[in-house]
Each structure stands twice: as structure tokens, then as C-alpha cells.
Amino acid sequence: MTWRSKSWQRKRIKSNIQLCKSFHKVVKLFKPDICFVQVASEAGRSMAALCKILSIPIVLAEHSSPEALGLVEGGKKKDYLLLKFVYSQCAYVTCVSQNLTDTLISYYPKLKPKTIYNGIQPVSIYTKSEKRYRVDNMINIVIVGGFYNMTVKGYQYLLPAVKEMIKKGYHIVLHICGGGTYKEYYENLAEKLDIMQQCLFYGQCQREKVYEIVSQMDFFVSASLFESGGMAAQEAMLLGKPVLATRSGGVSSLIREETGIIVEAGNIESLADGMIKMIKIYKKFDTEKIKKYAEDNFLIDNITKKYMKIFERILQ
């Protein structure tokens, strides 16, 4: 059974008050055995205190990056200690990438998190139509990443890298799936770089459309500066596409030798060289091996089964 609560408020105090009221109602209606929480630095802070009072065990799925958690250089000690308290109250902690797992252990040696990837939808969610997104006689590259942050997805390096490749005579088209506040800014940047003809901005897309676009591409690129995981890269691999990823933590830790290549983050030359290398070798990747890797590790059904085993173990 599901009970949904509109508990989000712009102001944190109001949001926490509403969250407490909602949780009180949930406890009254459902008498939950386990509380499944997302992200220690957000919902985790309130739920750790509430569940401690009510003696309800917590399973916490961490999918915020170390940078967003405030654990990297420049982070505040109070945030570190608050996270430590939240994690200490959990019966089980999972992370969406091995990189995130290793990072948390480096900061909290007593913590024993386990890596359970974000679950992704199977290929069957979309039906192939006659819509053609490929551009003929071109290398078709795709990135899936929203424009909700000015810098994190690395577009400020990717677009100039595309410009460099075009200067060198490569016939490429970059397909961009994602909407958000800064989309217009990067469309203007593409105009200034005189590469708008080679950049197709689709805006915010439904998952089914993303799958259909990616399925027609030659390879996928992730240019992020940092990530906790990498669902878009996981989906690309599920569709059999090799991935060029920057060394951004979560995404790069998903890539294997048989599924893609990794280049340095935050560097125009590295991205351009990486895409040139991928153009030369992408046809050598075994599509079926890439799909099998993604199916075994990322499919939502397999991820759900892992969590159900955790819940059952805690209840026992």
C-alpha cells in the first residue's frame, strides 16, 4: 500500500514540520516495520531522529555525491558529524556506486555500506517507432544530462571539445537530452562556438524517448565533473552502447574495459581526444556483452530483489 504526502516546502523549518506530521500519519496508518530513506543529508537527518524515538530500523540508500554531502575539501565539520549520526542510526546503508561506497568508508571507517546500483527500467518500456533521430553520414554521439546546475554536467568543456573535433575535420553530431534552467545558456554557447548545426537540443524527454534516441546513437558520452552514480550511462549500456566517461567518481566506477573508456574530467582536450579515440574503436565493442553487463547489474527487478533480501534479513 502507498500513502503519498506533499511534504516539500521551500523553507527548511516548514518542510521539517510537515515531514514530521506526515511521518506521524504514516506510523498511525501503517505501523511500518522499516523506514527506507534516501540521502543522509536530506530526509536522513529528520528520519534518523524520528526513527530513533520510535525504534524503527532504517535502511538508507545514499545517492548524493561526496561533494554534495560536504565531505570533500572545504566541507564543514558540523555536516560531517551530522552525517555520522545519521549513518550510525541505520541498520543498513547502501551506495549507488563503488566509488561512493569507498569514499564513505574513507571518511567513516566503522561504516560498512554496500554497493547497490540505481535500478533502471528494461528496454521493453519503449516501442521502436519510425522516428529517426540519427543524422546520416555523421558520427552520432549522445549525452543525457539536465541543465539544472551551471557546471556539474561538464557542458562547458564538452561543447568546446566538439568545436575542436569539427576543426580537425570530424563529421559529428551531438544529441543532447535534458532540460533545465541553464539550457538556453548552453544553446547560446553552442551558437557562439558556431556548432549549433552539430548540436541537437531535445530538451526534457520522457524516459521512453531517451531510450529511443540513445538506441540509434553510435556511443554515449558523460562529461560530468562529479557524480554519485550514473543512471544515464547505465541506460546507455543496457541499450548496448559503449560509454565515454570522465573520471567523475560514480559514473567512471561503472565503466569496465569491455563497456567503454575513461578520460580526465574538466578538460576540453581530454574530452576531444577521448571522443576521437572512441570514434576509432566504438565498432569493436561487443554490444551483447555491454547489454549483459547492464542487465546483470542495473535492471530494476534485480535491484528490487536485493533490497527485499535486506528488508527480510532485518525483520528476521
C-alpha positions as CSV (number, residue, x, y, z in Angstrom):
1,M,0.0,0.0,0.0
2,T,1.2,3.5,-0.7
3,W,0.3,6.8,1.1
4,R,1.6,9.9,-0.6
5,S,2.3,13.1,1.2
6,K,3.0,16.5,-0.3
7,S,5.5,17.5,2.4
8,W,8.1,19.6,0.5
9,Q,8.3,23.3,1.4
10,R,10.8,25.9,0.3
11,K,11.8,26.8,3.8
12,R,13.6,24.0,5.7
13,I,11.9,24.6,9.1
14,K,8.4,24.4,7.5
15,S,9.5,21.4,5.4
16,N,10.7,19.5,8.6
17,I,7.5,20.3,10.4
18,Q,5.4,19.0,7.5
19,L,7.7,15.9,7.3
20,C,7.1,15.1,11.0
21,K,3.4,15.5,10.6
22,S,3.4,13.2,7.6
23,F,5.5,10.6,9.2
24,H,3.2,10.6,12.3
25,K,0.3,9.9,10.0
26,V,2.2,7.1,8.2
27,V,3.1,5.5,11.5
28,K,-0.5,5.7,12.6
29,L,-1.9,4.3,9.4
30,F,0.7,1.6,8.5
31,K,2.8,0.8,11.6
32,P,5.9,0.4,9.4
33,D,8.4,-2.3,10.2
34,I,11.3,-0.5,8.3
35,C,11.9,3.0,7.2
36,F,13.6,3.2,3.7
37,V,15.3,6.6,3.4
38,Q,17.0,8.4,0.5
39,V,20.1,10.5,1.2
40,A,21.6,11.2,4.7
41,S,22.0,14.9,4.2
42,E,18.3,15.5,3.3
43,A,15.5,13.2,4.5
44,G,18.0,11.2,6.5
45,R,18.6,13.9,9.1
46,S,14.9,14.1,10.1
47,M,14.2,10.4,9.8
48,A,17.2,9.3,11.9
49,A,15.8,11.3,14.9
50,L,12.2,10.2,14.4
51,C,13.1,6.5,13.9
52,K,15.4,6.5,16.9
53,I,12.5,7.8,19.1
54,L,10.1,5.2,17.6
55,S,12.6,2.3,17.4
56,I,12.0,1.7,13.7
57,P,15.1,0.4,11.8
58,I,16.4,2.4,8.9
59,V,17.7,1.3,5.5
60,L,19.4,4.3,3.9
61,A,20.2,4.5,0.2
62,E,22.9,7.1,-0.3
63,H,22.9,8.6,-3.8
64,S,24.3,12.0,-3.1
65,S,27.9,12.7,-4.3
66,P,30.7,13.3,-1.7
67,E,30.8,16.9,-3.0
68,A,27.1,17.5,-2.4
69,L,27.4,15.8,1.1
70,G,30.1,18.3,2.0
71,L,32.7,15.6,2.7
72,V,35.4,16.9,0.3
73,E,37.9,19.7,1.0
74,G,36.1,22.8,2.3
75,G,33.3,20.8,4.0
76,K,32.0,21.8,7.4
77,K,32.8,19.7,10.5
78,K,29.2,20.0,11.7
79,D,28.0,18.4,8.4
80,Y,30.5,15.6,8.8
81,L,29.3,15.0,12.4
82,L,25.6,15.2,11.4
83,L,26.1,12.6,8.6
84,K,28.0,10.4,11.1
85,F,25.0,10.5,13.4
86,V,22.6,9.6,10.6
87,Y,24.7,6.7,9.4
88,S,25.1,5.4,12.9
89,Q,21.3,5.1,13.3
90,C,20.9,3.0,10.2
91,A,20.5,-0.8,10.2
92,Y,21.9,-0.9,6.6
93,V,23.5,1.7,4.3
94,T,23.7,1.2,0.5
95,C,25.5,3.4,-2.1
96,V,24.7,3.7,-5.8
97,S,28.3,3.2,-7.0
98,Q,31.5,1.5,-5.7
99,N,33.3,4.9,-5.8
100,L,30.7,6.3,-3.4
101,T,31.0,3.2,-1.2
102,D,34.8,3.5,-1.0
103,T,34.6,7.3,-0.3
104,L,32.1,6.9,2.6
105,I,34.3,4.2,4.1
106,S,37.4,6.5,3.9
107,Y,35.5,9.2,5.9
108,Y,33.7,6.8,8.2
109,P,35.9,3.6,8.7
110,K,33.4,2.0,11.0
111,L,30.6,2.3,8.4
112,K,30.0,-0.8,6.3
113,P,28.0,0.3,3.3
114,K,27.2,-2.0,0.4
115,T,27.1,-1.1,-3.3
116,I,23.6,-1.5,-4.8
117,Y,23.3,0.4,-8.1
118,N,20.3,2.6,-9.0
119,G,17.7,0.4,-10.8
120,I,16.9,1.2,-14.4
121,Q,13.9,0.3,-16.5
122,P,14.1,-2.5,-19.0
123,V,14.3,-1.9,-22.8
124,S,10.7,-3.1,-23.1
125,I,9.4,0.3,-21.7
126,Y,9.7,1.8,-25.2
127,T,8.4,0.7,-28.6
128,K,10.6,1.4,-31.6
129,S,8.9,3.8,-33.9
130,E,9.7,5.1,-37.4
131,K,11.0,8.3,-35.9
132,R,14.6,8.7,-37.0
133,Y,17.0,10.7,-34.7
134,R,20.2,9.7,-36.4
135,V,21.8,12.1,-38.8
136,D,23.0,10.2,-41.9
137,N,26.7,10.2,-42.8
138,M,27.7,11.5,-39.4
139,I,29.1,10.1,-36.2
140,N,26.1,10.3,-33.8
141,I,27.1,11.0,-30.1
142,V,24.6,11.4,-27.3
143,I,24.7,12.8,-23.8
144,V,21.8,12.7,-21.3
145,G,22.0,15.3,-18.6
146,G,19.9,18.1,-17.3
147,F,20.8,21.8,-17.1
148,Y,19.7,22.3,-13.5
149,N,23.3,23.2,-12.4
150,M,25.6,25.6,-14.2
151,T,28.7,23.4,-14.2
152,V,28.3,19.8,-12.9
153,K,27.4,18.0,-16.1
154,G,30.5,19.4,-17.9
155,Y,28.8,21.0,-20.9
156,Q,31.3,23.9,-20.6
157,Y,34.0,21.5,-21.6
158,L,32.1,19.2,-23.9
159,L,30.8,21.9,-26.3
160,P,34.3,23.4,-26.9
161,A,35.6,19.8,-27.3
162,V,33.0,19.3,-30.1
163,K,34.3,22.5,-31.7
164,E,37.9,21.2,-31.6
165,M,36.8,17.9,-33.3
166,I,35.0,19.8,-36.0
167,K,38.1,21.9,-36.6
168,K,40.1,18.7,-37.1
169,G,37.6,17.5,-39.8
170,Y,35.4,15.1,-37.9
171,H,31.8,14.8,-39.0
172,I,29.9,14.5,-35.8
173,V,26.5,15.4,-34.3
174,L,26.0,15.7,-30.5
175,H,22.5,14.8,-29.4
176,I,21.6,16.4,-26.1
177,C,18.7,15.1,-23.9
178,G,17.9,17.3,-20.9
179,G,16.0,20.4,-19.8
180,G,16.5,22.9,-17.0
181,T,17.4,26.5,-16.1
182,Y,20.7,26.7,-18.0
183,K,19.6,25.0,-21.2
184,E,19.3,28.4,-23.0
185,Y,22.7,29.4,-21.7
186,Y,24.4,26.4,-23.4
187,E,22.3,26.8,-26.5
188,N,23.8,30.3,-26.7
189,L,27.3,28.9,-26.1
190,A,26.8,26.5,-29.0
191,E,25.8,29.4,-31.2
192,K,28.9,31.4,-30.1
193,L,31.1,28.4,-30.9
194,D,29.4,28.1,-34.3
195,I,28.5,24.5,-33.7
196,M,24.7,24.8,-33.4
197,Q,24.3,22.8,-36.6
198,Q,26.2,19.9,-34.9
199,C,24.2,20.1,-31.6
200,L,20.7,18.9,-31.3
201,F,19.0,20.0,-28.1
202,Y,15.9,17.9,-27.4
203,G,15.0,19.5,-24.0
204,Q,13.4,17.5,-21.2
205,C,12.5,14.0,-22.5
206,Q,10.3,11.1,-21.2
207,R,12.3,8.0,-20.4
208,E,10.8,6.2,-23.4
209,K,12.1,8.9,-25.8
210,V,15.5,8.9,-24.2
211,Y,15.8,5.1,-24.8
212,E,14.7,5.5,-28.4
213,I,17.2,8.4,-29.1
214,V,20.1,6.6,-27.4
215,S,19.3,3.3,-29.1
216,Q,20.1,5.0,-32.5
217,M,23.4,6.5,-31.5
218,D,27.0,5.3,-32.0
219,F,28.2,5.9,-28.5
220,F,27.3,7.7,-25.3
221,V,29.3,10.4,-23.5
222,S,29.3,11.6,-19.9
223,A,31.2,14.8,-19.3
224,S,30.4,15.3,-15.6
225,L,32.8,16.9,-13.1
226,F,31.4,14.7,-10.3
227,E,28.6,12.2,-9.9
228,S,27.4,9.8,-7.2
229,G,26.2,7.2,-9.7
230,G,25.3,7.4,-13.4
231,M,21.8,6.2,-14.4
232,A,22.0,7.7,-17.9
233,A,25.3,5.8,-18.5
234,Q,23.7,2.6,-17.1
235,E,20.7,3.0,-19.5
236,A,23.1,3.5,-22.5
237,M,24.9,0.3,-21.7
238,L,21.6,-1.5,-21.3
239,L,21.0,-0.4,-24.9
240,G,24.4,-1.8,-25.9
241,K,26.2,1.5,-26.4
242,P,29.8,2.0,-25.4
243,V,30.4,4.8,-22.9
244,L,33.0,7.6,-22.9
245,A,33.0,8.9,-19.3
246,T,35.1,11.5,-17.5
247,R,36.8,10.5,-14.3
248,S,33.9,11.8,-12.2
249,G,33.6,9.3,-9.4
250,G,30.3,7.5,-9.7
251,V,30.0,7.2,-13.5
252,S,33.6,6.2,-14.1
253,S,33.4,3.5,-11.5
254,L,30.6,1.8,-13.5
255,I,32.7,1.5,-16.6
256,R,34.6,-1.7,-17.4
257,E,37.2,-2.3,-20.2
258,E,34.6,-4.1,-22.2
259,T,32.0,-1.3,-21.9
260,G,33.8,2.0,-22.5
261,I,36.7,4.3,-21.9
262,I,37.5,6.9,-19.2
263,V,39.2,10.3,-19.7
264,E,40.1,13.2,-17.3
265,A,37.2,15.4,-16.1
266,G,37.1,19.2,-16.6
267,N,39.4,19.2,-19.6
268,I,38.5,20.2,-23.2
269,E,41.5,18.4,-24.8
270,S,40.9,15.2,-22.9
271,L,37.2,15.1,-23.9
272,A,38.1,15.8,-27.6
273,D,40.9,13.2,-27.6
274,G,38.5,10.7,-25.9
275,M,35.8,11.1,-28.5
276,I,38.3,10.8,-31.3
277,K,39.6,7.6,-29.8
278,M,36.0,6.3,-29.3
279,I,35.2,7.1,-33.0
280,K,38.1,4.8,-34.0
281,I,37.2,1.9,-31.7
282,Y,33.4,2.0,-30.9
283,K,32.6,-0.6,-33.5
284,K,35.0,-3.0,-31.8
285,F,32.9,-3.2,-28.6
286,D,30.7,-6.2,-28.2
287,T,27.2,-4.9,-28.0
288,E,25.7,-8.0,-26.4
289,K,28.4,-8.1,-23.7
290,I,27.6,-4.5,-22.8
291,K,23.9,-5.3,-22.6
292,K,24.6,-8.4,-20.5
293,Y,26.7,-6.4,-18.0
294,A,24.0,-3.8,-17.7
295,E,21.2,-6.4,-17.3
296,D,23.0,-8.3,-14.6
297,N,24.0,-5.2,-12.6
298,F,21.4,-2.5,-13.1
299,L,17.9,-3.8,-14.1
300,I,15.2,-2.6,-11.6
301,D,13.9,-6.1,-11.0
302,N,17.4,-7.3,-9.8
303,I,17.9,-4.3,-7.7
304,T,14.5,-4.7,-6.0
305,K,15.3,-8.3,-5.1
306,K,18.5,-7.2,-3.4
307,Y,16.6,-4.7,-1.3
308,M,13.9,-7.2,-0.4
309,K,16.6,-9.6,0.9
310,I,17.9,-6.7,3.1
311,F,14.5,-6.0,4.4
312,E,13.8,-9.6,5.2
313,R,17.1,-10.0,6.9
314,I,16.5,-7.0,9.1
315,L,13.0,-8.2,10.1
316,Q,14.4,-11.7,11.0
